[in-house]
């Protein structure tokens, strides 16, 4: 999945509940354990700051770790 600036802006604009849900979906797509998933969701503020400072290339590299099928599921569930 190719990221656009509009997609990055939408991710950055998610409220806390939406971001925690998205983090959970991404953690599941990456095969994280339940404890890793909870830890990531509990650090949603840090993750939001990281998203706001990541370059498009860094995000693309991160997303490349997710299968194309899971990436499309995430895209749809986030309304991207």
Backbone as JSON Lines, residues from 0, in Angstrom:
{"i":0,"aa":"X","n":[0.85,-1.17,0.0],"ca":[0.0,0.0,0.0],"c":[0.9,1.23,0.0]}
{"i":1,"aa":"X","n":[0.64,2.12,-0.89],"ca":[1.4,3.38,-0.99],"c":[0.71,4.45,-0.16]}
{"i":2,"aa":"X","n":[1.45,5.07,0.75],"ca":[0.91,6.13,1.58],"c":[0.87,7.45,0.83]}
{"i":3,"aa":"X","n":[-0.18,8.2,1.05],"ca":[-0.26,9.56,0.53],"c":[-0.2,10.52,1.72]}
{"i":4,"aa":"X","n":[0.06,11.77,1.46],"ca":[0.09,12.76,2.54],"c":[-1.29,12.87,3.18]}
{"i":5,"aa":"X","n":[-2.34,12.72,2.41],"ca":[-3.7,12.77,2.95],"c":[-3.91,11.63,3.95]}
{"i":6,"aa":"X","n":[-3.4,10.45,3.63],"ca":[-3.53,9.31,4.55],"c":[-2.79,9.58,5.85]}
{"i":7,"aa":"X","n":[-1.59,10.13,5.75],"ca":[-0.79,10.44,6.93],"c":[-1.51,11.48,7.79]}
{"i":8,"aa":"X","n":[-2.09,12.48,7.15],"ca":[-2.84,13.51,7.88],"c":[-4.04,12.91,8.6]}
{"i":9,"aa":"X","n":[-4.74,11.98,7.95],"ca":[-5.9,11.34,8.58],"c":[-5.49,10.51,9.79]}
{"i":10,"aa":"X","n":[-4.38,9.79,9.67],"ca":[-3.89,8.99,10.8],"c":[-3.52,9.91,11.96]}
{"i":11,"aa":"X","n":[-2.83,10.99,11.65],"ca":[-2.4,11.93,12.69],"c":[-3.58,12.61,13.36]}
{"i":12,"aa":"X","n":[-4.72,12.7,12.68],"ca":[-5.89,13.39,13.22],"c":[-6.83,12.48,14.01]}
{"i":13,"aa":"X","n":[-6.51,11.2,14.12],"ca":[-7.38,10.29,14.86],"c":[-7.47,10.71,16.32]}
{"i":14,"aa":"X","n":[-8.66,10.58,16.91],"ca":[-8.78,10.85,18.33],"c":[-8.21,9.65,19.1]}
{"i":15,"aa":"X","n":[-8.11,9.76,20.42],"ca":[-7.45,8.72,21.22],"c":[-8.1,7.34,21.06]}
{"i":16,"aa":"X","n":[-9.42,7.29,21.07],"ca":[-10.11,6.0,20.95],"c":[-9.85,5.37,19.58]}
{"i":17,"aa":"X","n":[-9.93,6.19,18.53],"ca":[-9.68,5.69,17.18],"c":[-8.23,5.24,17.03]}
{"i":18,"aa":"X","n":[-7.32,6.0,17.61],"ca":[-5.9,5.66,17.52],"c":[-5.62,4.35,18.25]}
{"i":19,"aa":"X","n":[-6.19,4.17,19.43],"ca":[-5.98,2.91,20.17],"c":[-6.52,1.73,19.39]}
{"i":20,"aa":"X","n":[-7.66,1.91,18.75],"ca":[-8.23,0.84,17.92],"c":[-7.29,0.53,16.75]}
{"i":21,"aa":"X","n":[-6.8,1.57,16.1],"ca":[-5.88,1.39,14.97],"c":[-4.59,0.71,15.41]}
{"i":22,"aa":"X","n":[-4.06,1.12,16.57],"ca":[-2.85,0.5,17.1],"c":[-3.08,-0.99,17.33]}
{"i":23,"aa":"X","n":[-4.23,-1.32,17.87],"ca":[-4.56,-2.73,18.08],"c":[-4.62,-3.51,16.78]}
{"i":24,"aa":"X","n":[-5.21,-2.93,15.77],"ca":[-5.3,-3.58,14.47],"c":[-3.91,-3.76,13.85]}
{"i":25,"aa":"X","n":[-3.08,-2.75,13.97],"ca":[-1.72,-2.84,13.43],"c":[-0.93,-3.89,14.19]}
{"i":26,"aa":"X","n":[-1.06,-3.9,15.51],"ca":[-0.37,-4.91,16.32],"c":[-0.8,-6.31,15.92]}
{"i":27,"aa":"X","n":[-2.1,-6.51,15.71],"ca":[-2.59,-7.81,15.26],"c":[-2.01,-8.17,13.9]}
{"i":28,"aa":"X","n":[-1.97,-7.2,12.99],"ca":[-1.46,-7.45,11.64],"c":[0.02,-7.81,11.67]}
{"i":29,"aa":"X","n":[0.75,-7.27,12.65],"ca":[2.18,-7.56,12.76],"c":[2.46,-8.83,13.57]}
{"i":30,"aa":"X","n":[1.41,-9.42,14.13],"ca":[1.57,-10.65,14.9],"c":[2.07,-10.41,16.32]}
{"i":31,"aa":"X","n":[1.8,-9.25,16.88],"ca":[2.22,-8.94,18.24],"c":[1.43,-9.75,19.25]}
{"i":32,"aa":"X","n":[2.05,-10.01,20.39],"ca":[1.35,-10.71,21.47],"c":[0.33,-9.76,22.09]}
{"i":33,"aa":"X","n":[-0.58,-10.31,22.88],"ca":[-1.59,-9.48,23.54],"c":[-0.95,-8.47,24.48]}
{"i":34,"aa":"X","n":[0.13,-8.87,25.18],"ca":[0.8,-7.92,26.09],"c":[1.49,-6.81,25.3]}
{"i":35,"aa":"X","n":[2.09,-7.14,24.16],"ca":[2.7,-6.12,23.31],"c":[1.64,-5.16,22.78]}
{"i":36,"aa":"X","n":[0.49,-5.72,22.4],"ca":[-0.61,-4.91,21.88],"c":[-1.11,-3.94,22.95]}
{"i":37,"aa":"X","n":[-1.32,-4.43,24.18],"ca":[-1.78,-3.57,25.27],"c":[-0.76,-2.48,25.58]}
{"i":38,"aa":"X","n":[0.53,-2.86,25.59],"ca":[1.58,-1.88,25.87],"c":[1.57,-0.77,24.82]}
{"i":39,"aa":"X","n":[1.42,-1.15,23.56],"ca":[1.38,-0.15,22.48],"c":[0.16,0.74,22.62]}
{"i":40,"aa":"X","n":[-0.99,0.14,22.92],"ca":[-2.21,0.93,23.07],"c":[-2.12,1.87,24.27]}
{"i":41,"aa":"X","n":[-1.44,1.45,25.32],"ca":[-1.28,2.3,26.5],"c":[-0.29,3.44,26.25]}
{"i":42,"aa":"X","n":[0.49,3.33,25.19],"ca":[1.44,4.37,24.82],"c":[0.97,5.14,23.59]}
{"i":43,"aa":"X","n":[-0.34,5.28,23.44],"ca":[-0.89,5.92,22.24],"c":[-0.43,7.37,22.08]}
{"i":44,"aa":"X","n":[-0.23,8.08,23.18],"ca":[0.25,9.46,23.08],"c":[1.63,9.53,22.45]}
{"i":45,"aa":"X","n":[2.52,8.63,22.89],"ca":[3.86,8.57,22.3],"c":[3.78,8.2,20.83]}
{"i":46,"aa":"X","n":[2.93,7.24,20.51],"ca":[2.79,6.8,19.11],"c":[2.25,7.93,18.26]}
{"i":47,"aa":"X","n":[1.3,8.7,18.78],"ca":[0.76,9.83,18.02],"c":[1.86,10.87,17.74]}
{"i":48,"aa":"X","n":[2.69,11.14,18.76],"ca":[3.8,12.07,18.55],"c":[4.77,11.52,17.51]}
{"i":49,"aa":"X","n":[5.02,10.23,17.56],"ca":[5.93,9.6,16.61],"c":[5.36,9.69,15.19]}
{"i":50,"aa":"X","n":[4.07,9.44,15.03],"ca":[3.43,9.54,13.72],"c":[3.59,10.96,13.17]}
{"i":51,"aa":"X","n":[3.43,11.94,14.03],"ca":[3.52,13.34,13.6],"c":[4.94,13.74,13.2]}
{"i":52,"aa":"X","n":[5.95,12.97,13.62],"ca":[7.32,13.32,13.29],"c":[7.95,12.38,12.26]}
{"i":53,"aa":"X","n":[7.28,11.28,11.93],"ca":[7.81,10.34,10.96],"c":[7.7,10.89,9.54]}
{"i":54,"aa":"X","n":[8.69,10.6,8.76],"ca":[8.62,10.97,7.34],"c":[7.74,9.94,6.61]}
{"i":55,"aa":"X","n":[7.33,10.3,5.43],"ca":[6.54,9.38,4.61],"c":[7.34,8.09,4.36]}
{"i":56,"aa":"X","n":[8.63,8.23,4.12],"ca":[9.48,7.06,3.89],"c":[9.56,6.15,5.09]}
{"i":57,"aa":"X","n":[9.66,6.74,6.29],"ca":[9.7,5.94,7.52],"c":[8.39,5.19,7.72]}
{"i":58,"aa":"X","n":[7.28,5.86,7.45],"ca":[5.98,5.19,7.56],"c":[5.86,4.07,6.54]}
{"i":59,"aa":"X","n":[6.32,4.33,5.33],"ca":[6.25,3.33,4.28],"c":[7.09,2.1,4.66]}
{"i":60,"aa":"X","n":[8.26,2.31,5.24],"ca":[9.11,1.22,5.69],"c":[8.4,0.4,6.76]}
{"i":61,"aa":"X","n":[7.77,1.1,7.71],"ca":[7.02,0.41,8.76],"c":[5.88,-0.41,8.17]}
{"i":62,"aa":"X","n":[5.15,0.18,7.24],"ca":[4.01,-0.52,6.63],"c":[4.45,-1.71,5.78]}
{"i":63,"aa":"X","n":[5.66,-1.68,5.28],"ca":[6.13,-2.79,4.44],"c":[6.24,-4.08,5.23]}
{"i":64,"aa":"X","n":[6.21,-4.0,6.56],"ca":[6.27,-5.18,7.41],"c":[4.92,-5.88,7.52]}
{"i":65,"aa":"X","n":[3.88,-5.21,7.05],"ca":[2.51,-5.74,7.1],"c":[2.19,-6.34,5.74]}
{"i":66,"aa":"X","n":[1.54,-7.5,5.74],"ca":[1.17,-8.13,4.47],"c":[0.25,-7.21,3.68]}
{"i":67,"aa":"X","n":[0.28,-7.3,2.34],"ca":[-0.6,-6.43,1.52],"c":[-2.08,-6.59,1.88]}
{"i":68,"aa":"X","n":[-2.49,-7.8,2.21],"ca":[-3.9,-8.03,2.57],"c":[-4.25,-7.3,3.86]}
{"i":69,"aa":"X","n":[-3.38,-7.43,4.87],"ca":[-3.62,-6.75,6.15],"c":[-3.55,-5.24,5.99]}
{"i":70,"aa":"X","n":[-2.64,-4.77,5.13],"ca":[-2.52,-3.33,4.89],"c":[-3.82,-2.79,4.3]}
{"i":71,"aa":"X","n":[-4.41,-3.52,3.37],"ca":[-5.68,-3.08,2.78],"c":[-6.81,-3.09,3.81]}
{"i":72,"aa":"X","n":[-6.82,-4.11,4.7],"ca":[-7.82,-4.15,5.77],"c":[-7.68,-2.93,6.66]}
{"i":73,"aa":"X","n":[-6.42,-2.62,7.04],"ca":[-6.17,-1.45,7.88],"c":[-6.62,-0.17,7.19]}
{"i":74,"aa":"X","n":[-6.31,-0.07,5.91],"ca":[-6.69,1.12,5.13],"c":[-8.2,1.31,5.16]}
{"i":75,"aa":"X","n":[-8.94,0.25,4.95],"ca":[-10.4,0.34,4.95],"c":[-10.94,0.66,6.34]}
{"i":76,"aa":"X","n":[-10.41,-0.01,7.37],"ca":[-10.94,0.21,8.71],"c":[-10.63,1.61,9.23]}
{"i":77,"aa":"X","n":[-9.54,2.22,8.75],"ca":[-9.2,3.58,9.15],"c":[-9.82,4.64,8.25]}
{"i":78,"aa":"X","n":[-10.54,4.21,7.25],"ca":[-11.18,5.15,6.33],"c":[-10.2,5.9,5.46]}
{"i":79,"aa":"X","n":[-9.11,5.22,5.11],"ca":[-8.09,5.85,4.28],"c":[-8.38,5.5,2.85]}
